């Protein structure tokens, strides 16, 4: 079945960096666009970044442009989110996501906390 396993979250000081990974299985990874979402306490889930199936096209939320980079390795069935210059407002649970075959698939999420 479709499965996403996220990793790489943790506690980091403001200005620091983290790299999230999402290992996917159960579908043809190189045919599917991938997304990272995040959800902070008391807030709605927000789209952070997306990447096309080939990796050529990427999009970002305005709040993370210039600081975050989404990438993928289709040979490893993995999508990444490199997060630099982290701010306290980036604190959230980050989720890997894909939509295909009329279904929306989510990972279990990984917590990112930005605090001094």
N, C-alpha and C positions, 0 to 999 in steps of 0.2 A: 504494500500500500504506500501511498505518498507519505513521506516523512521528511521533516526538516529538523536538524539538530544545530542550534545556535550555541556559540561559545565566544569568549573574549571579553565579556562584560566585567565590571568591577568598580572599585572606588579609585578615583583619580582626582588630583588637585586641579583647580582652574588653570587653564593654559596647557594642560597635559594632553596626552594622546592615548587612544585605544584603537585596536583593530578588531572588529567583530567578524566572525565567520559563520556561515550557514551551509552545512553539508546536506545536500538533497539526495533523495533516493525514491525509487518507485515510479518514475516517469522519465520521459526523454528530456533531460535537462537542457540540452542545447537547442531545443525548439521553443522554449518558454521564456518570456520576459520575467524578470524577478524584481521584487521590491523590498525595501526596508521601511517599516512603520515604527512609530514609537507612541507610547502612551504614558503620560505623567499622571500622578495621583489627582483625581477629580477632574481630569480633562479628557476630551475625546481623542481617539486614536488618530494620529497624524501621519500622512505619507511624507517620508523623509527623502527618499531617493528611489529611482528606478533605473533599470538597465535592460536594453533589448536582448533578444536571444543570442545575437552575435557579439554583443558587447560594444557595438559601434555607437549606439545612441544612449545617452544618459540624461536624466533630469533630476533636479534638486528643488527642495523647498527653499524659499528665499532665506529662511532663517539659518540655513546651513551652507549656502553657496559660498565657495571659496575656502571652506573649512573641512568639509566632508568629501570623500571620494568613494564612489561605488565601483566595483570591478567584479569580474567573474573569471573563473578558470573552468572551461567546459570539459577539460580532460579530467578534472577532479570533482566535477559536479558540485562546485562550491562558489558561493557568492560572498563578497567581502564588503565591509564598510569601514574605511579608514577615517577616523575622526581625530582631527587636530584642533588646537586652540579651543579646547572644550570649555564650556561655560556652565555655571550652576543651572541655568535654564535648559540645558541638554539632559538633565537628570530625568530618566524615564526607563520603562521596560521597552526594549527594542525587539521587534518581531520581523522575521523573515516571512515573505508572502509571495504566492503565485496564484494566478487565476487562469484556469484552462478547463476544457471539457465542461463548461458551465458550472464549475465549482471553484470556491475560494478556499485556498489552503493556507494554514498558518503554522508557524513553529510555536514552541512553548515559551519563547521569549528569554531574553537575557537582561539582567538589571545593570544599568549604567548609572553611577552616582558621581556627581562632580561636586566636590566639597573640600574646603580647607580644614 
